[in-house]
Amino acid sequence: MYWYFTWWHDDGTVERIHDALRSRVREADGRTAEPSAGLIDSQSVRTADTVPAATRGFDAGKKVKGRKRFIVTDTLGLLLAVHVVAANVQDRDGGRRPLLWTRLDHPGVKKVWADQGFAGRLVDWTATILSRDLEIVRKAPDQRGFQVQPKRWAVERTLSWINAHRRLARDYETSPAHSEHDPLGNDRHHGPPAHAGPTHHPPWPAHAHTLQSDQPQLNQGSQRRYCHAVIDINAARLGTEAARRLRQADCCTIEPGLSNDEFDRIEAEYGIQFSDDHRAFLAAGLPVSSPPQDGATWDKPWPDWRNGTPSDLRSHLAWPTNGILTEVEHGYWHVSWGTRPTETSAARTAAEKLLTAVPQLIPLYAHRFLPAGSGTHGHPVLSIWQGTDIIYYGEDLAEYISHEFEEGHEHPETWNPRATVAFWRDFVQ
């Protein structure tokens, strides 16, 4: 049993099942598949003796020694994100990751309601970084004892449902990442709600995120499951920060971000894999147009991954390699390719085959490119003009957005980009 759990946990099966079930439950209740609002709350639970001391703490407010579960739900109480930390973490600090994940996985969620424990700097952070509204639902000044809180009752009900399961009344898991999936695997109710009221049984909760550390990445750190892939939390932050800077620059139209299904379709159709920060950037918002400047090479510099014509997107993807092929026609030959054929046509044909093996680059904006590759992030942005004419245009995705679109931006004194992919780094000036 545990073997299946870890297998489905690691390959994302649990999340895909619950994503599908959540959509069906919402539609059965007469709602759209994707929510537009959410609720966040936390719950401290005691832990078993087998839980490592490094992953538990003491919640002074609740007088509980153990772990704290943060959950984000829709207004029906269906789970959107789960995050498990030591119980001594304050709500305004522990709430960032589940709010970030909700922003990326469910871009339609524009407002989230929370209790007074989440007030303060988290409200400002949510507005500034995530461009979302975190509204605090406060108790009435004259309230005595328990009263159902407007908006927030659904998430409190979900926490009570979770805690009603004997297996979840205490945290037994060694790994917090496994604890985040426990609410999914232990749901025993099998039926869509007849109505969105406080009397129906809990529907299938959905979408917990793993946080595995010390995995080999371009930049190490915690990971999360996102868009059917594992994404480093630092990559999610980097992509979201880049999206925030682009919105702040107010230089182009930004449509709702790409969904999981859209990422799957795009990567399958074009044979690519977005880097983790690029994926998070496009999930936070899809830039689709920018007024062309006089003499600009690109009428539509932002690749429209949702509605763009396949021929345009394939041409944009082929820009770097087509430039190399033009150089080959003028005598260029990479040192790793061996002996150059005598005839130009034969050299081009040979180069076309050899270029299929070089790392892919994915267009970001006009002739600015990011290396492809799921599981990587933090690549410098490359500006590829013609063939081997390549320069750095950003130390990473967020710094590139500032450099390209913020007037007066200067590279920091510590600016020292390093090319991260084979072949292309040979040309960077």
C-alpha positions in Angstrom: 0.0 0.0 0.0 2.8 2.4 1.0 4.6 1.6 -2.3 1.6 2.7 -4.3 1.2 5.8 -2.2 4.8 7.0 -2.7 4.6 6.1 -6.4 1.5 8.1 -7.0 2.7 10.9 -4.7 5.9 11.2 -6.7 4.5 11.0 -10.2 1.5 13.4 -9.5 -1.2 10.7 -9.9 -2.9 11.8 -6.6 -3.1 15.4 -7.7 -4.4 14.7 -11.2 -7.2 12.5 -9.8 -8.3 15.1 -7.3 -8.0 17.9 -9.9 -10.4 16.0 -12.1 -12.7 15.2 -9.2 -12.8 18.7 -7.9 -13.9 20.0 -11.3 -16.6 17.4 -11.5 -17.9 18.2 -8.0 -18.0 22.0 -8.8 -19.8 21.4 -12.1 -22.3 19.1 -10.4 -23.0 22.0 -8.0 -23.8 24.3 -11.0 -20.4 26.1 -10.9 -17.5 26.5 -13.3 -14.8 24.0 -13.1 -12.2 26.6 -11.9 -12.9 28.8 -8.9 -12.8 32.6 -8.8 -12.4 33.0 -5.0 -10.8 31.1 -2.2 -10.4 30.7 1.6 -7.3 30.1 3.7 -7.0 28.8 7.2 -4.6 26.8 9.4 -4.9 24.0 11.9 -2.3 22.8 14.5 -2.3 19.1 15.2 -0.2 16.9 17.5 2.4 14.6 16.1 3.5 11.1 16.8 6.8 10.3 18.4 8.2 9.2 15.0 8.0 12.7 13.6 11.4 14.4 13.5 11.9 17.2 15.9 13.2 19.5 13.1 9.7 19.4 11.5 7.6 20.2 14.5 7.2 23.1 16.9 4.9 24.6 19.6 1.9 26.7 18.8 1.7 28.9 21.8 -1.8 30.2 20.9 -3.4 26.7 20.6 -1.1 25.1 23.1 -0.3 22.3 20.6 3.1 20.8 20.0 3.3 19.4 16.5 2.7 20.6 13.0 0.5 23.2 11.4 -1.6 22.5 8.2 -2.3 25.5 5.9 -5.1 24.9 3.4 -6.6 27.0 0.7 -10.1 25.9 -0.5 -12.7 27.2 -2.9 -16.0 28.5 -1.5 -17.4 25.0 -1.4 -14.5 23.8 0.8 -12.7 21.9 -1.9 -9.0 21.9 -1.4 -6.8 23.9 -3.8 -3.5 23.8 -1.9 -2.1 22.2 1.3 1.1 23.2 3.1 2.5 21.5 6.3 5.0 23.2 8.5 6.1 23.2 12.2 3.3 24.4 14.5 5.3 27.4 15.7 5.2 29.1 12.2 2.9 32.1 12.3 -0.1 32.3 9.9 1.2 35.4 8.2 4.5 33.6 7.4 3.2 30.1 6.6 0.4 31.4 4.4 2.7 32.6 1.6 3.5 29.3 -0.1 -0.1 28.0 -0.4 -1.2 31.5 -1.6 1.6 31.4 -4.2 0.6 27.9 -5.4 -3.0 28.9 -5.6 -2.0 32.0 -7.7 -0.1 29.8 -10.1 -2.3 26.8 -10.4 -5.6 28.6 -10.2 -5.1 32.1 -11.8 -8.8 32.7 -11.8 -8.9 33.0 -8.0 -8.8 36.8 -7.6 -9.8 37.1 -3.9 -9.1 35.0 -0.8 -10.7 35.4 2.6 -8.8 34.8 5.8 -9.1 35.3 9.5 -7.3 37.9 11.7 -4.2 35.7 12.1 -3.3 36.4 8.4 -3.6 40.2 8.8 -0.7 42.5 8.4 2.3 42.1 6.0 0.8 39.0 4.3 -2.1 41.2 2.9 0.5 43.6 1.4 2.6 40.8 0.1 -0.4 39.1 -1.6 -1.4 42.4 -3.3 2.2 43.4 -4.3 3.6 40.0 -5.4 0.6 38.0 -6.4 -1.7 40.9 -7.6 -4.5 39.3 -5.6 -6.8 40.5 -2.8 -6.5 38.9 0.6 -9.5 40.1 2.6 -9.5 39.7 6.4 -12.9 38.6 7.9 -12.9 40.0 11.4 -15.1 39.0 14.3 -17.8 41.4 15.5 -16.6 43.6 18.4 -19.3 42.2 20.6 -19.0 38.5 19.7 -18.9 36.1 22.6 -18.3 32.4 22.0 -18.4 30.6 18.7 -20.2 32.1 15.7 -20.2 31.1 12.1 -18.1 33.6 10.2 -19.3 35.0 6.8 -17.4 33.5 3.8 -14.9 31.7 6.1 -17.2 29.0 7.4 -16.5 26.6 4.5 -12.8 26.4 5.1 -13.3 25.9 8.8 -15.8 23.1 8.0 -13.1 21.5 5.8 -10.6 21.5 8.6 -13.2 19.8 10.9 -13.8 17.2 8.3 -10.1 16.5 8.0 -9.6 16.3 11.7 -12.6 13.9 12.0 -10.6 11.2 10.4 -8.7 9.2 13.0 -5.7 8.9 10.7 -5.6 12.7 10.4 -6.4 13.7 14.0 -2.6 13.4 14.6 0.3 13.7 12.2 2.2 10.4 11.9 4.2 11.1 8.8 8.0 11.5 8.9 8.0 13.7 5.8 5.8 16.9 5.7 5.5 16.3 2.0 3.6 13.1 2.7 1.5 14.9 5.3 0.3 17.3 2.6 -1.1 14.4 0.7 -2.8 12.7 3.6 -6.0 14.8 3.4 -6.4 13.6 -0.2 -5.8 9.9 0.4 -8.0 9.7 3.5 -11.2 11.2 2.2 -13.9 8.6 2.6 -16.9 10.5 1.2 -18.1 9.6 -2.3 -20.6 12.0 -3.7 -21.0 15.5 -5.1 -22.7 18.0 -2.8 -26.4 18.5 -3.3 -26.0 22.1 -2.4 -23.3 24.5 -1.0 -24.6 24.6 2.6 -23.2 23.5 5.9 -25.1 20.2 6.0 -23.8 18.2 3.1 -20.9 15.7 3.3 -17.4 16.8 2.4 -16.7 16.5 -1.3 -13.4 15.3 -2.6 -10.6 17.8 -1.6 -8.1 18.5 -4.2 -4.6 19.6 -4.9 -1.8 19.3 -2.3 1.7 20.2 -3.2 4.9 18.4 -2.3 7.9 20.1 -0.8 10.9 17.9 -1.2 14.3 19.4 -0.5 17.8 18.6 -1.5 17.0 17.4 -5.0 19.5 18.1 -7.8 18.4 21.2 -9.5 20.1 24.1 -11.3 19.3 25.9 -8.0 18.5 23.7 -5.1 15.6 24.2 -2.8 12.1 23.0 -2.0 10.0 21.6 -4.7 6.4 21.5 -5.5 4.2 19.7 -7.9 2.7 22.0 -10.5 1.3 21.5 -14.0 1.9 17.8 -13.7 5.6 18.4 -13.0 7.8 19.0 -10.0 8.8 22.7 -9.7 11.3 24.2 -7.4 9.7 26.7 -5.1 12.5 29.2 -5.9 11.6 28.8 -9.6 8.0 29.6 -8.8 9.0 32.7 -6.9 11.3 33.8 -9.7 8.6 33.4 -12.4 6.0 35.1 -10.3 8.3 38.0 -9.6 9.1 38.4 -13.3 5.3 38.5 -14.0 4.8 41.1 -11.3 7.5 43.3 -12.8 6.0 43.0 -16.2 2.5 44.1 -14.9 4.2 47.0 -13.1 5.9 48.1 -16.4 2.4 48.3 -18.1 4.0 47.7 -21.5 1.8 45.0 -23.0 -1.6 43.2 -22.8 -1.6 40.4 -20.3 -4.2 37.6 -20.5 -5.0 35.0 -17.9 -2.1 32.6 -17.4 -1.8 29.2 -19.1 -3.6 26.3 -17.5 -2.3 22.8 -16.8 -4.1 21.4 -19.9 -2.7 24.2 -22.1 0.9 23.6 -20.9 0.4 19.9 -21.7 -1.0 20.6 -25.2 1.7 23.2 -26.1 4.6 21.0 -24.9 3.2 18.0 -26.8 2.4 19.9 -30.0 5.8 21.6 -30.2 8.0 19.1 -28.6 9.3 21.4 -25.9 9.6 21.6 -22.1 9.5 25.0 -20.5 12.0 25.7 -17.7 10.3 25.9 -14.3 10.6 29.7 -13.9 9.4 30.2 -17.5 6.4 28.0 -16.8 5.6 29.9 -13.6 5.8 33.2 -15.5 3.4 32.1 -18.2 1.0 30.6 -15.6 0.9 33.9 -13.7 -0.2 35.8 -16.9 0.2 35.4 -20.6 1.7 38.5 -22.4 0.2 38.5 -25.9 0.9 41.9 -27.6 3.2 44.8 -27.4 3.1 47.9 -29.8 5.9 47.3 -32.3 8.6 50.0 -32.4 9.7 51.6 -35.6 11.9 49.3 -37.6 11.2 46.4 -35.2 11.8 42.9 -36.6 8.8 41.4 -34.8 5.2 42.6 -35.3 4.2 40.3 -32.4 7.2 39.9 -30.2 5.4 37.9 -27.5 4.8 34.3 -28.6 1.0 33.7 -28.2 1.1 30.2 -26.9 -2.7 30.1 -26.5 -4.0 31.5 -29.8 -1.0 32.0 -32.0 -0.8 30.3 -35.3 1.4 27.1 -35.3 3.5 28.3 -38.2 4.4 31.5 -36.4 5.2 29.7 -33.2 7.3 27.1 -35.0 9.2 29.9 -36.8 9.8 31.7 -33.6 11.1 28.4 -32.0 13.4 27.8 -35.0 14.9 31.3 -35.0 18.2 30.3 -33.1 18.9 27.2 -35.2 17.9 28.9 -38.5 20.5 31.6 -37.7 23.2 29.0 -37.2 22.2 27.4 -40.5 22.6 30.8 -42.2 26.1 31.1 -40.7 26.9 27.6 -42.0 26.0 28.7 -45.5 28.6 31.5 -45.1 31.4 29.2 -43.9 30.8 28.6 -40.2 31.3 25.2 -38.7 31.3 24.3 -35.0 34.5 22.7 -33.7 32.6 19.8 -32.2 31.0 18.8 -35.5 34.1 17.2 -37.0 35.1 17.7 -40.7 32.9 20.1 -42.6 31.5 18.8 -45.9 33.0 20.5 -49.0 29.7 21.4 -50.6 27.6 24.2 -48.9 24.4 22.3 -49.4 25.9 19.1 -47.9 27.2 21.2 -45.0 23.8 22.7 -44.3 22.1 19.2 -44.4 24.7 17.8 -42.0 24.3 20.9 -39.7 20.5 20.5 -39.7 20.9 16.9 -38.3 23.6 18.0 -35.8 21.4 20.9 -34.5 18.6 18.5 -33.6 20.9 17.4 -30.7 21.7 20.8 -29.2 19.7 22.1 -26.2 16.4 23.8 -27.1 15.8 27.5 -26.6 12.3 28.8 -26.1 11.3 32.3 -27.2 10.5 34.7 -24.4 10.1 38.0 -26.2 11.2 38.8 -29.8 14.8 37.4 -30.1 15.2 36.9 -26.3 15.3 33.3 -25.4 15.4 31.0 -22.3 16.9 27.5 -22.3 14.2 24.8 -22.2 14.1 22.1 -19.6 11.7 20.9 -16.9 13.4 20.9 -13.5 15.7 23.8 -14.2 15.5 27.5 -13.5 17.6 30.6 -13.1 19.0 30.6 -16.7 20.3 33.9 -18.0 18.2 35.3 -20.8 20.0 35.2 -24.2 19.6 37.8 -26.9 20.1 36.0 -30.3 20.3 38.4 -33.2 21.8 36.5 -36.1 23.2 33.0 -35.7 26.3 33.2 -33.5 25.7 36.9 -32.5 24.5 36.1 -28.9 24.7 38.3 -25.8 23.4 38.1 -22.2 20.2 40.2 -21.8 19.3 39.3 -18.2 21.0 37.5 -15.3 17.7 35.7 -14.8 14.1 36.0 -15.9 13.1 38.6 -13.4 16.2 40.8 -13.9 15.6 40.5 -17.7 12.1 41.9 -17.4 13.5 44.9 -15.5 16.3 45.4 -18.1 14.0 45.2 -21.1 10.9 47.1 -19.9 11.9 49.4 -16.9 13.1 52.8 -18.0 16.5 53.6 -16.5 17.2 50.1 -15.2 20.8 49.3 -14.7 22.4 46.0 -14.0 23.4 45.5 -10.4 27.1 45.7 -9.4 27.1 42.0 -8.8 25.8 41.3 -12.3 27.7 38.3 -13.6 25.5 36.0 -15.7 26.8 32.5 -16.6 25.5 30.6 -19.6 24.1 27.3 -18.4 23.6 25.2 -21.5 26.0 23.5 -23.9 26.6 24.7 -27.4 24.9 28.1 -27.1 27.3 29.2 -24.3 30.1 28.9 -26.8 28.9 32.0 -28.6 27.9 34.3 -25.7 29.9 37.5 -25.7 
